[in-house]
């Protein structure tokens, strides 16, 4: 491993709430959704336009039910429809075509209107994590280096970029095992014969069987969109990806020559297999289309059966003194695997008659804690405690502060109550946060010269005086 260090000269620093890496469809809508809650959001995109494979990659069509997704997606479709840049919805079509350049423009306008900051020609080049949280991400935005300190990172690169950088387990299948890449390009009908030309460095195909996997899609305005598979390269390896782009354009030139001189009679052909003798190359997608490069390895891999039967993960529940994960629900009883490992069998009658806490449905965790200081603490110092407690909590990641106050004067202590929310249900993350808060509280108490309250109980009995011992407050 190299010990190369980046020079600090010119390095900028930004603190933001949400960093979204990848400005494809998923990244754009994730960024806009995060902005709804008032978070500061930066969207990082390597190319010069938003939309990812749906624009820069040349895939100008929505698959599946594009009428019922969510309100943000409906807004994009509505803008495309209003400008006449998307086909009518037909549930029987394999895709719903749209104008990719106009789509990129509307995505750009939508994220800008929502208040998302967009960095184009940008990508993450390094990341650092601690205690299960991404602390820093080094981003190259054109010629500018930025050290981003985010509260949340959303990796929408399709390549598990950040998980791989911080050492999480990922799956990298490599060339010929990944889903293959594709290059999209468009031919225009000139309505007059053209002279086919094949550069020397490009392949000459003899028949349909020798062609790369090819699909042609015809538009009413005379355009022919060509989708060409590119196999044998690794999308997660930068050097291999570069070679894929070079190889793809050579392969494209050979395919265009074949289409112009012979036509294509395959399953996804056009014009009845006649030569496209009046068509010329009009445009090529900015990037080769990547279907996958690297995957993050999750705790569970969804199977085909899971997808067909609406998978629900096991619930973690607490009933009375028992808590664990539900393994099986029967007609008369339910089996729960406790946190200690043993199996607990509960009658369903007991479950129905009890208060049941379902931790599996927890979205965030409310935490309340008390800091008890000694009764002789000076008042001017006490005024400084709540603001410091708030600052300690707000400095943590995945936390939303509710309040912090001098709550009560106890029998033997001055009590300060603080309430905050952990924005993830992960119990381990909660414990990491609380541990950090506790350590900072100890530092604060020592810095202010205070003492934590210690429970003390004094008992004086009548026979003590008889023994010659004088209680405090009485003259000797």
GUPAVEX-338284 format. One record per residue (C-alpha): residue in three letters; x, y, z. Coordinates in steps of 0.25 Angstrom, whole numbers, always signed. Example, Ala and Ser with C-alpha at 12.3 -4.5 7.8 and 13.67 -1.06 7.14 Angstrom:
# residues 2
+------+-------+-------+-------+
! resn !     x !     y !     z !
+------+-------+-------+-------+
!  ALA !   +49 !   -18 !   +31 !
!  SER !   +55 !    -4 !   +29 !
+------+-------+-------+-------+
This chain:
# residues 476
+------+-------+-------+-------+
! resn !     x !     y !     z !
+------+-------+-------+-------+
!  UNK !    +0 !    +0 !    +0 !
!  UNK !    +6 !   +14 !    -4 !
!  UNK !    +8 !   +24 !    +7 !
!  UNK !    +5 !   +35 !    -3 !
!  UNK !    -1 !   +47 !    +4 !
!  UNK !    -9 !   +58 !    -2 !
!  UNK !    -4 !   +72 !    -1 !
!  UNK !   -13 !   +81 !    +7 !
!  UNK !   -11 !   +93 !    -2 !
!  UNK !   -24 !   +97 !    -8 !
!  UNK !   -32 !   +86 !    -1 !
!  UNK !   -46 !   +91 !    +2 !
!  UNK !   -54 !   +86 !   +14 !
!  UNK !   -69 !   +85 !   +14 !
!  UNK !   -79 !   +80 !   +25 !
!  UNK !   -92 !   +75 !   +20 !
!  UNK !  -104 !   +67 !   +24 !
!  UNK !  -105 !   +57 !   +13 !
!  UNK !   -95 !   +53 !    +2 !
!  UNK !  -101 !   +46 !   -10 !
!  UNK !   -91 !   +39 !   -19 !
!  UNK !   -96 !   +36 !   -33 !
!  UNK !  -106 !   +45 !   -40 !
!  UNK !  -114 !   +34 !   -47 !
!  UNK !  -128 !   +33 !   -46 !
!  UNK !  -127 !   +27 !   -32 !
!  UNK !  -117 !   +37 !   -27 !
!  UNK !  -125 !   +49 !   -32 !
!  UNK !  -138 !   +44 !   -25 !
!  UNK !  -131 !   +41 !   -13 !
!  UNK !  -125 !   +55 !   -12 !
!  UNK !  -138 !   +61 !   -14 !
!  UNK !  -145 !   +53 !    -4 !
!  UNK !  -134 !   +56 !    +6 !
!  UNK !  -135 !   +71 !    +3 !
!  UNK !  -150 !   +70 !    +7 !
!  UNK !  -146 !   +69 !   +22 !
!  UNK !  -138 !   +82 !   +21 !
!  UNK !  -125 !   +74 !   +21 !
!  UNK !  -113 !   +81 !   +13 !
!  UNK !  -111 !   +71 !    +1 !
!  UNK !   -99 !   +70 !    -9 !
!  UNK !  -101 !   +61 !   -21 !
!  UNK !   -88 !   +57 !   -28 !
!  UNK !   -88 !   +52 !   -42 !
!  UNK !   -76 !   +48 !   -51 !
!  UNK !   -82 !   +52 !   -64 !
!  UNK !   -87 !   +66 !   -69 !
!  UNK !  -102 !   +62 !   -67 !
!  UNK !  -111 !   +56 !   -58 !
!  UNK !  -119 !   +43 !   -61 !
!  UNK !  -108 !   +33 !   -61 !
!  UNK !  -111 !   +21 !   -70 !
!  UNK !  -124 !   +27 !   -73 !
!  UNK !  -117 !   +39 !   -80 !
!  UNK !  -102 !   +39 !   -81 !
!  UNK !  -103 !   +24 !   -83 !
!  UNK !  -113 !   +25 !   -94 !
!  UNK !  -124 !   +16 !   -88 !
!  UNK !  -135 !   +25 !   -92 !
!  UNK !  -147 !   +17 !   -87 !
!  UNK !  -154 !   +14 !   -74 !
!  UNK !  -157 !    -1 !   -71 !
!  UNK !  -169 !    -6 !   -63 !
!  UNK !  -181 !    +2 !   -57 !
!  UNK !  -176 !   +17 !   -59 !
!  UNK !  -190 !   +22 !   -55 !
!  UNK !  -189 !   +18 !   -41 !
!  UNK !  -176 !   +20 !   -34 !
!  UNK !  -176 !   +33 !   -25 !
!  UNK !  -179 !   +47 !   -26 !
!  UNK !  -165 !   +52 !   -30 !
!  UNK !  -164 !   +42 !   -41 !
!  UNK !  -178 !   +46 !   -45 !
!  UNK !  -173 !   +60 !   -46 !
!  UNK !  -162 !   +57 !   -56 !
!  UNK !  -172 !   +49 !   -65 !
!  UNK !  -182 !   +60 !   -64 !
!  UNK !  -171 !   +70 !   -69 !
!  UNK !  -167 !   +60 !   -80 !
!  UNK !  -181 !   +58 !   -84 !
!  UNK !  -185 !   +73 !   -85 !
!  UNK !  -173 !   +75 !   -94 !
!  UNK !  -177 !   +63 !  -103 !
!  UNK !  -164 !   +56 !  -100 !
!  UNK !  -169 !   +43 !   -94 !
!  UNK !  -177 !   +32 !  -101 !
!  UNK !  -191 !   +29 !   -95 !
!  UNK !  -192 !   +19 !   -84 !
!  UNK !  -195 !    +5 !   -89 !
!  UNK !  -194 !    -7 !   -79 !
!  UNK !  -192 !   -17 !   -91 !
!  UNK !  -179 !    -9 !   -96 !
!  UNK !  -166 !   -14 !   -91 !
!  UNK !  -162 !    +0 !   -89 !
!  UNK !  -166 !   +15 !   -89 !
!  UNK !  -157 !   +23 !   -98 !
!  UNK !  -154 !   +37 !   -95 !
!  UNK !  -144 !   +48 !  -100 !
!  UNK !  -131 !   +46 !   -92 !
!  UNK !  -126 !   +60 !   -93 !
!  UNK !  -139 !   +67 !   -89 !
!  UNK !  -140 !   +57 !   -77 !
!  UNK !  -126 !   +61 !   -73 !
!  UNK !  -130 !   +75 !   -74 !
!  UNK !  -142 !   +73 !   -65 !
!  UNK !  -135 !   +65 !   -55 !
!  UNK !  -125 !   +77 !   -54 !
!  UNK !  -136 !   +87 !   -52 !
!  UNK !  -143 !   +78 !   -42 !
!  UNK !  -132 !   +76 !   -33 !
!  UNK !  -128 !   +91 !   -34 !
!  UNK !  -142 !   +95 !   -30 !
!  UNK !  -142 !   +86 !   -18 !
!  UNK !  -129 !   +93 !   -13 !
!  UNK !  -120 !   +81 !   -16 !
!  UNK !  -105 !   +85 !   -19 !
!  UNK !  -100 !   +78 !   -31 !
!  UNK !   -85 !   +75 !   -34 !
!  UNK !   -83 !   +70 !   -48 !
!  UNK !   -70 !   +65 !   -53 !
!  UNK !   -68 !   +60 !   -39 !
!  UNK !   -65 !   +46 !   -32 !
!  UNK !   -61 !   +41 !   -18 !
!  UNK !   -46 !   +37 !   -18 !
!  UNK !   -45 !   +33 !    -3 !
!  UNK !   -53 !   +31 !    +9 !
!  UNK !   -50 !   +29 !   +24 !
!  UNK !   -59 !   +23 !   +34 !
!  UNK !   -59 !   +21 !   +49 !
!  UNK !   -69 !   +14 !   +59 !
!  UNK !   -77 !    +9 !   +47 !
!  UNK !   -79 !   +23 !   +42 !
!  UNK !   -73 !   +30 !   +29 !
!  UNK !   -66 !   +42 !   +35 !
!  UNK !   -59 !   +48 !   +23 !
!  UNK !   -60 !   +46 !    +8 !
!  UNK !   -50 !   +52 !    -2 !
!  UNK !   -57 !   +57 !   -14 !
!  UNK !   -50 !   +62 !   -27 !
!  UNK !   -59 !   +72 !   -34 !
!  UNK !   -53 !   +76 !   -47 !
!  UNK !   -39 !   +81 !   -43 !
!  UNK !   -44 !   +84 !   -28 !
!  UNK !   -42 !   +75 !   -17 !
!  UNK !   -52 !   +75 !    -6 !
!  UNK !   -51 !   +68 !    +8 !
!  UNK !   -66 !   +66 !   +11 !
!  UNK !   -71 !   +63 !   +25 !
!  UNK !   -85 !   +57 !   +24 !
!  UNK !   -95 !   +53 !   +34 !
!  UNK !  -100 !   +43 !   +24 !
!  UNK !   -95 !   +36 !   +11 !
!  UNK !  -104 !   +30 !    +0 !
!  UNK !   -96 !   +22 !    -9 !
!  UNK !  -104 !   +22 !   -22 !
!  UNK !   -92 !   +19 !   -31 !
!  UNK !   -96 !    +5 !   -34 !
!  UNK !   -82 !    +1 !   -31 !
!  UNK !   -82 !    +0 !   -16 !
!  UNK !   -71 !   +11 !   -16 !
!  UNK !   -71 !   +16 !    -2 !
!  UNK !   -73 !    +2 !    +4 !
!  UNK !   -61 !    -3 !    -3 !
!  UNK !   -53 !    +9 !    +1 !
!  UNK !   -56 !    +7 !   +16 !
!  UNK !   -53 !    -8 !   +15 !
!  UNK !   -67 !   -14 !   +16 !
!  UNK !   -70 !   -27 !    +9 !
!  UNK !   -73 !   -26 !    -5 !
!  UNK !   -75 !   -36 !   -17 !
!  UNK !   -66 !   -33 !   -29 !
!  UNK !   -70 !   -44 !   -40 !
!  UNK !   -60 !   -39 !   -51 !
!  UNK !   -60 !   -39 !   -66 !
!  UNK !   -70 !   -49 !   -72 !
!  UNK !   -77 !   -52 !   -59 !
!  UNK !   -83 !   -38 !   -58 !
!  UNK !   -95 !   -35 !   -66 !
!  UNK !   -90 !   -29 !   -79 !
!  UNK !   -88 !   -15 !   -82 !
!  UNK !   -95 !    -8 !   -94 !
!  UNK !   -93 !    +3 !  -103 !
!  UNK !  -104 !   +11 !  -109 !
!  UNK !  -104 !   +20 !  -121 !
!  UNK !  -113 !   +26 !  -131 !
!  UNK !  -114 !   +26 !  -146 !
!  UNK !  -122 !   +36 !  -154 !
!  UNK !  -129 !   +34 !  -167 !
!  UNK !  -124 !   +44 !  -178 !
!  UNK !  -134 !   +39 !  -188 !
!  UNK !  -122 !   +38 !  -198 !
!  UNK !  -112 !   +27 !  -201 !
!  UNK !   -99 !   +28 !  -192 !
!  UNK !   -85 !   +22 !  -195 !
!  UNK !   -82 !   +12 !  -184 !
!  UNK !   -68 !   +13 !  -178 !
!  UNK !   -61 !    +3 !  -169 !
!  UNK !   -48 !    +8 !  -163 !
!  UNK !   -36 !    -2 !  -163 !
!  UNK !   -36 !    -4 !  -148 !
!  UNK !   -50 !    -9 !  -147 !
!  UNK !   -56 !   -23 !  -148 !
!  UNK !   -63 !   -28 !  -161 !
!  UNK !   -75 !   -36 !  -158 !
!  UNK !   -79 !   -47 !  -168 !
!  UNK !   -93 !   -51 !  -163 !
!  UNK !  -104 !   -48 !  -152 !
!  UNK !   -98 !   -60 !  -144 !
!  UNK !   -85 !   -53 !  -143 !
!  UNK !   -90 !   -40 !  -138 !
!  UNK !   -90 !   -35 !  -124 !
!  UNK !  -104 !   -36 !  -117 !
!  UNK !  -111 !   -25 !  -124 !
!  UNK !  -125 !   -18 !  -122 !
!  UNK !  -131 !    -8 !  -131 !
!  UNK !  -142 !    +2 !  -127 !
!  UNK !  -149 !   +10 !  -138 !
!  UNK !  -155 !   +24 !  -135 !
!  UNK !  -166 !   +31 !  -143 !
!  UNK !  -156 !   +43 !  -146 !
!  UNK !  -147 !   +33 !  -154 !
!  UNK !  -137 !   +31 !  -143 !
!  UNK !  -132 !   +17 !  -140 !
!  UNK !  -126 !   +14 !  -126 !
!  UNK !  -116 !    +3 !  -126 !
!  UNK !  -113 !    -5 !  -113 !
!  UNK !  -100 !   -13 !  -115 !
!  UNK !   -94 !   -22 !  -104 !
!  UNK !   -79 !   -21 !  -100 !
!  UNK !   -74 !   -34 !   -93 !
!  UNK !   -61 !   -38 !   -87 !
!  UNK !   -58 !   -25 !   -78 !
!  UNK !   -59 !   -22 !   -64 !
!  UNK !   -67 !   -10 !   -60 !
!  UNK !   -61 !    -9 !   -46 !
!  UNK !   -47 !    -8 !   -51 !
!  UNK !   -43 !    +6 !   -57 !
!  UNK !   -33 !    +1 !   -67 !
!  UNK !   -42 !   -10 !   -72 !
!  UNK !   -54 !    +0 !   -73 !
!  UNK !   -45 !    +9 !   -81 !
!  UNK !   -42 !    -2 !   -91 !
!  UNK !   -57 !    -6 !   -92 !
!  UNK !   -60 !    +9 !   -96 !
!  UNK !   -49 !    +8 !  -107 !
!  UNK !   -53 !    -6 !  -112 !
!  UNK !   -68 !    -3 !  -112 !
!  UNK !   -66 !    +9 !  -122 !
!  UNK !   -58 !    +0 !  -131 !
!  UNK !   -69 !   -11 !  -130 !
!  UNK !   -79 !    +0 !  -133 !
!  UNK !   -72 !    +4 !  -146 !
!  UNK !   -72 !   -10 !  -150 !
!  UNK !   -87 !   -12 !  -147 !
!  UNK !   -91 !    +1 !  -154 !
!  UNK !   -84 !    -3 !  -166 !
!  UNK !   -91 !   -17 !  -166 !
!  UNK !  -105 !   -10 !  -163 !
!  UNK !  -103 !    -1 !  -175 !
!  UNK !   -98 !   -12 !  -185 !
!  UNK !  -106 !   -24 !  -180 !
!  UNK !  -117 !   -20 !  -170 !
!  UNK !  -120 !   -28 !  -158 !
!  UNK !  -131 !   -40 !  -158 !
!  UNK !  -129 !   -44 !  -143 !
!  UNK !  -141 !   -44 !  -133 !
!  UNK !  -139 !   -29 !  -130 !
!  UNK !  -136 !   -25 !  -144 !
!  UNK !  -143 !   -14 !  -152 !
!  UNK !  -148 !   -11 !  -166 !
!  UNK !  -150 !   -26 !  -169 !
!  UNK !  -135 !   -28 !  -169 !
!  UNK !  -133 !   -18 !  -181 !
!  UNK !  -120 !   -11 !  -181 !
!  UNK !  -120 !    +3 !  -174 !
!  UNK !  -114 !    +9 !  -187 !
!  UNK !  -119 !   +23 !  -184 !
!  UNK !  -115 !   +24 !  -169 !
!  UNK !  -103 !   +30 !  -163 !
!  UNK !   -97 !   +31 !  -149 !
!  UNK !  -104 !   +43 !  -141 !
!  UNK !  -100 !   +41 !  -127 !
!  UNK !   -93 !   +32 !  -117 !
!  UNK !   -96 !   +31 !  -102 !
!  UNK !   -86 !   +39 !   -93 !
!  UNK !   -83 !   +26 !   -85 !
!  UNK !   -83 !   +11 !   -88 !
!  UNK !   -95 !    +6 !   -80 !
!  UNK !   -91 !    -2 !   -68 !
!  UNK !  -101 !   -12 !   -62 !
!  UNK !   -92 !   -16 !   -50 !
!  UNK !   -78 !   -15 !   -45 !
!  UNK !   -77 !   -17 !   -30 !
!  UNK !   -88 !   -21 !   -20 !
!  UNK !   -88 !   -19 !    -5 !
!  UNK !   -90 !   -32 !    +3 !
!  UNK !  -103 !   -30 !   +12 !
!  UNK !  -107 !   -38 !   +24 !
!  UNK !  -117 !   -46 !   +15 !
!  UNK !  -118 !   -49 !    +1 !
!  UNK !  -133 !   -48 !    -5 !
!  UNK !  -136 !   -61 !   -12 !
!  UNK !  -146 !   -63 !   -24 !
!  UNK !  -156 !   -68 !   -14 !
!  UNK !  -155 !   -56 !    -5 !
!  UNK !  -158 !   -47 !   -16 !
!  UNK !  -170 !   -55 !   -20 !
!  UNK !  -176 !   -56 !    -6 !
!  UNK !  -173 !   -42 !    -1 !
!  UNK !  -162 !   -45 !    +9 !
!  UNK !  -163 !   -40 !   +23 !
!  UNK !  -151 !   -40 !   +32 !
!  UNK !  -153 !   -47 !   +46 !
!  UNK !  -158 !   -37 !   +57 !
!  UNK !  -150 !   -34 !   +69 !
!  UNK !  -160 !   -34 !   +81 !
!  UNK !  -161 !   -32 !   +96 !
!  UNK !  -172 !   -38 !  +104 !
!  UNK !  -171 !   -36 !  +119 !
!  UNK !  -157 !   -40 !  +123 !
!  UNK !  -154 !   -48 !  +110 !
!  UNK !  -149 !   -42 !   +97 !
!  UNK !  -143 !   -48 !   +85 !
!  UNK !  -146 !   -51 !   +70 !
!  UNK !  -159 !   -58 !   +65 !
!  UNK !  -156 !   -71 !   +58 !
!  UNK !  -169 !   -77 !   +56 !
!  UNK !  -184 !   -74 !   +59 !
!  UNK !  -193 !   -86 !   +60 !
!  UNK !  -208 !   -87 !   +63 !
!  UNK !  -206 !   -88 !   +78 !
!  UNK !  -192 !   -83 !   +81 !
!  UNK !  -181 !   -75 !   +76 !
!  UNK !  -166 !   -78 !   +77 !
!  UNK !  -156 !   -67 !   +80 !
!  UNK !  -141 !   -68 !   +80 !
!  UNK !  -136 !   -60 !   +92 !
!  UNK !  -124 !   -51 !   +91 !
!  UNK !  -116 !   -62 !  +100 !
!  UNK !  -119 !   -73 !   +89 !
!  UNK !  -129 !   -81 !   +96 !
!  UNK !  -143 !   -84 !   +89 !
!  UNK !  -155 !   -78 !   +97 !
!  UNK !  -169 !   -84 !   +94 !
!  UNK !  -180 !   -74 !   +97 !
!  UNK !  -195 !   -77 !   +96 !
!  UNK !  -202 !   -68 !   +87 !
!  UNK !  -212 !   -65 !   +97 !
!  UNK !  -201 !   -59 !  +106 !
!  UNK !  -196 !   -51 !   +95 !
!  UNK !  -210 !   -45 !   +92 !
!  UNK !  -212 !   -42 !  +106 !
!  UNK !  -199 !   -35 !  +108 !
!  UNK !  -192 !   -22 !  +103 !
!  UNK !  -183 !   -26 !   +92 !
!  UNK !  -172 !   -17 !   +88 !
!  UNK !  -168 !   -19 !   +73 !
!  UNK !  -153 !   -14 !   +71 !
!  UNK !  -153 !   -19 !   +57 !
!  UNK !  -163 !    -8 !   +53 !
!  UNK !  -154 !    +3 !   +60 !
!  UNK !  -149 !   +14 !   +51 !
!  UNK !  -142 !   +22 !   +62 !
!  UNK !  -139 !   +21 !   +76 !
!  UNK !  -142 !   +31 !   +87 !
!  UNK !  -132 !   +33 !   +98 !
!  UNK !  -133 !   +40 !  +111 !
!  UNK !  -122 !   +42 !  +121 !
!  UNK !  -119 !   +49 !  +134 !
!  UNK !  -106 !   +56 !  +138 !
!  UNK !  -106 !   +58 !  +154 !
!  UNK !   -97 !   +68 !  +159 !
!  UNK !   -94 !   +71 !  +174 !
!  UNK !  -103 !   +80 !  +182 !
!  UNK !   -91 !   +90 !  +185 !
!  UNK !   -89 !   +93 !  +170 !
!  UNK !   -88 !  +108 !  +168 !
!  UNK !  -100 !  +114 !  +160 !
!  UNK !   -92 !  +122 !  +150 !
!  UNK !   -86 !  +109 !  +146 !
!  UNK !   -99 !  +102 !  +145 !
!  UNK !  -104 !  +112 !  +135 !
!  UNK !   -93 !  +107 !  +125 !
!  UNK !   -97 !   +92 !  +126 !
!  UNK !  -109 !   +91 !  +117 !
!  UNK !  -103 !   +98 !  +105 !
!  UNK !   -91 !   +89 !  +107 !
!  UNK !   -99 !   +76 !  +107 !
!  UNK !  -107 !   +81 !   +95 !
!  UNK !   -93 !   +83 !   +87 !
!  UNK !   -88 !   +69 !   +92 !
!  UNK !  -100 !   +62 !   +87 !
!  UNK !  -101 !   +70 !   +74 !
!  UNK !   -87 !   +67 !   +70 !
!  UNK !   -90 !   +52 !   +69 !
!  UNK !   -95 !   +46 !   +55 !
!  UNK !  -108 !   +39 !   +53 !
!  UNK !  -114 !   +48 !   +65 !
!  UNK !  -126 !   +58 !   +66 !
!  UNK !  -126 !   +66 !   +79 !
!  UNK !  -139 !   +68 !   +85 !
!  UNK !  -136 !   +76 !   +98 !
!  UNK !  -126 !   +78 !  +110 !
!  UNK !  -130 !   +85 !  +123 !
!  UNK !  -127 !   +87 !  +138 !
!  UNK !  -139 !   +78 !  +141 !
!  UNK !  -140 !   +77 !  +156 !
!  UNK !  -133 !   +79 !  +169 !
!  UNK !  -133 !   +65 !  +176 !
!  UNK !  -131 !   +61 !  +190 !
!  UNK !  -116 !   +59 !  +188 !
!  UNK !  -113 !   +64 !  +174 !
!  UNK !  -116 !   +75 !  +163 !
!  UNK !  -121 !   +67 !  +151 !
!  UNK !  -120 !   +71 !  +137 !
!  UNK !  -129 !   +63 !  +127 !
!  UNK !  -125 !   +62 !  +112 !
!  UNK !  -134 !   +55 !  +101 !
!  UNK !  -129 !   +52 !   +87 !
!  UNK !  -133 !   +42 !   +76 !
!  UNK !  -124 !   +32 !   +69 !
!  UNK !  -128 !   +32 !   +55 !
!  UNK !  -125 !   +18 !   +52 !
!  UNK !  -130 !    +6 !   +60 !
!  UNK !  -117 !    -1 !   +61 !
!  UNK !  -114 !    -4 !   +75 !
!  UNK !   -99 !    -4 !   +74 !
!  UNK !   -99 !    +9 !   +67 !
!  UNK !  -107 !   +15 !   +79 !
!  UNK !   -98 !    +9 !   +89 !
!  UNK !   -86 !   +15 !   +81 !
!  UNK !   -93 !   +29 !   +82 !
!  UNK !   -96 !   +28 !   +97 !
!  UNK !   -82 !   +24 !  +100 !
!  UNK !   -76 !   +36 !   +93 !
!  UNK !   -86 !   +45 !  +100 !
!  UNK !   -83 !   +39 !  +113 !
!  UNK !   -68 !   +41 !  +111 !
!  UNK !   -70 !   +56 !  +107 !
!  UNK !   -79 !   +58 !  +119 !
!  UNK !   -67 !   +53 !  +128 !
!  UNK !   -58 !   +63 !  +121 !
!  UNK !   -68 !   +74 !  +123 !
!  UNK !   -70 !   +72 !  +138 !
!  UNK !   -55 !   +72 !  +140 !
!  UNK !   -53 !   +84 !  +132 !
!  UNK !   -63 !   +92 !  +139 !
!  UNK !   -58 !   +87 !  +153 !
!  UNK !   -71 !   +80 !  +157 !
!  UNK !   -74 !   +67 !  +164 !
!  UNK !   -84 !   +57 !  +160 !
!  UNK !   -94 !   +54 !  +171 !
!  UNK !   -91 !   +42 !  +180 !
!  UNK !  -103 !   +36 !  +187 !
!  UNK !  -100 !   +38 !  +202 !
!  UNK !  -109 !   +34 !  +214 !
!  UNK !  -106 !   +40 !  +228 !
!  UNK !  -112 !   +33 !  +240 !
!  UNK !  -112 !   +38 !  +254 !
!  UNK !  -116 !   +30 !  +266 !
!  UNK !  -119 !   +35 !  +280 !
!  UNK !  -109 !   +26 !  +287 !
!  UNK !   -98 !   +33 !  +279 !
!  UNK !   -98 !   +45 !  +288 !
!  UNK !   -98 !   +36 !  +300 !
!  UNK !   -85 !   +30 !  +295 !
!  UNK !   -79 !   +44 !  +295 !
!  UNK !   -80 !   +47 !  +280 !
!  UNK !   -86 !   +60 !  +276 !
!  UNK !   -94 !   +61 !  +263 !
!  UNK !   -91 !   +72 !  +253 !
!  UNK !   -99 !   +85 !  +256 !
!  UNK !   -99 !   +83 !  +272 !
!  UNK !   -90 !   +90 !  +281 !
!  UNK !   -79 !   +81 !  +288 !
+------+-------+-------+-------+
